[in-house]
Amino acid sequence: MTDGWFLLVCDDVPYDVVVTDPGAHVLDVVQVVRRLTGLSLWHSKVLVTRVPAPILKGVPEEDATAAVSALREAGAQAEAREQP
């Protein structure tokens, strides 16, 4: 038996959804964050005002892209980052 490292290759790479700028319509973005996370209105507002804010962590790519598009439609600057 050898001592070595090996790399596991997975099909589902987890993504993080991060809001980088809430934009001009903060309340619209807060409503979208509330819908995506299930947090209360107050917690969603606190999360959105602390940028860059990770909204979702460890989600599949399809869910991350859907969340980013919903946040962008509300006026926020958001991105999906691949976890290392």
C-alpha positions, 0 to 999 in steps of 0.5 A, spaced: 500 500 500 502 506 498 501 513 501 499 518 496 493 523 495 488 522 490 482 527 487 475 525 487 471 528 482 464 530 483 459 532 478 455 536 483 460 542 485 457 546 490 456 554 489 455 560 493 450 565 491 453 572 493 450 579 493 455 584 491 451 590 491 443 591 493 442 596 488 437 602 488 431 597 490 433 594 496 426 592 499 425 588 492 432 585 493 430 583 501 423 580 498 427 576 494 432 574 499 426 572 504 423 568 498 430 564 497 432 563 504 426 563 508 428 568 513 424 573 516 424 580 513 428 583 518 434 578 518 433 578 510 434 586 510 440 585 515 443 580 510 442 584 504 445 591 507 452 587 509 455 586 502 458 582 500 453 577 503 453 570 502 445 568 501 445 561 499 451 556 501 453 549 498 447 549 493 447 546 486 449 550 480 441 550 477 439 553 483 445 558 484 443 560 477 436 561 478 437 565 485 442 569 481 437 571 476 432 572 481 436 577 485 438 581 478 431 582 476 430 585 483 436 590 481 441 587 485 448 585 483 449 578 485 454 572 482 454 564 483 461 562 486 464 555 486 466 553 492 473 550 493 
